[in-house]
Amino acid sequence: MVAVAGLGLACYGLVIKNEAQTLLNDVTALRIGSATAKQVQRVEQQQKRYLVSQHCDGEVCTTTFEVLNRWLAAMRLEPPATFRVELTLKAGTVTQISLSLGRAMPIFPSFPASAGLVYEYAEIPPALVGDREGHYLFKTPVGKPYLQVVLDSQASSVQREHAFGFSFRCLVKPGWGCDLPCDYLPLAWQDWKLYVQQSGFPMSDFNRSYPNNNRCKP
């Protein structure tokens, strides 16, 4: 019975991981500034199992999907984890894609999860640009348990690949751990680490903020 239960949970985890990847693929196939409401409706049909809300306020509409590790969390085999996708349309065109993958980690009161967060815009809002311009930026203070990536339609194909290179291992991994942002966005983490180094931040302080980050591999 134990072996059968274990096999069942392993199969469940594999299904959840694969479906999260399929949702990611469907969403990132949309192109900011040109993808239409009809294309979003196609994604809604393909991913209706994970569609949690649709809301319009005037000409701005938002569609939200979520993939949860519901059974693994219910059985306390791992903390609650969620892959969340939000599509924003204005006047029938996709203007923003927001994605997050995280696991509950309540030791950080200001942000009770370790996570990878990605926001794609047609053009990065000026308020988010800060002192370093570009089309692929990081809005993460060193020491936080999350990595926040911001990009726009002018980001290169490699930058886009790295930004959306989610690892879904922590969505289905038994046990705890998964306490570093690189567990969620391994490729973007390497880019951010270089970004931090080039900004002049002491890497000794960076390494103290993220113990054992030498295990972070692209």
Buried (B, 14 or more C-beta within 10 A) or exposed (E): EEEEEEEEBEEBBEEBBEBBBBBBEBBBEBBBEEBBBEBBEBBBEEBEEBBEEEEEEEEEBBBBBBBBBEEBBEEEBBBBBBBBBBBBBEEEBBBBBBBBBBBBBEEBEEEEBBBBBBBBBBEBEEEEBEEEEBBBBBBBEBEBBBBBBBBBBEBEEEBBEBBBBBBBBBBBBEEEBBBBBBBBBBBBBBBBBEBBEEEEBEEEEBEEBBEEBEEBEE
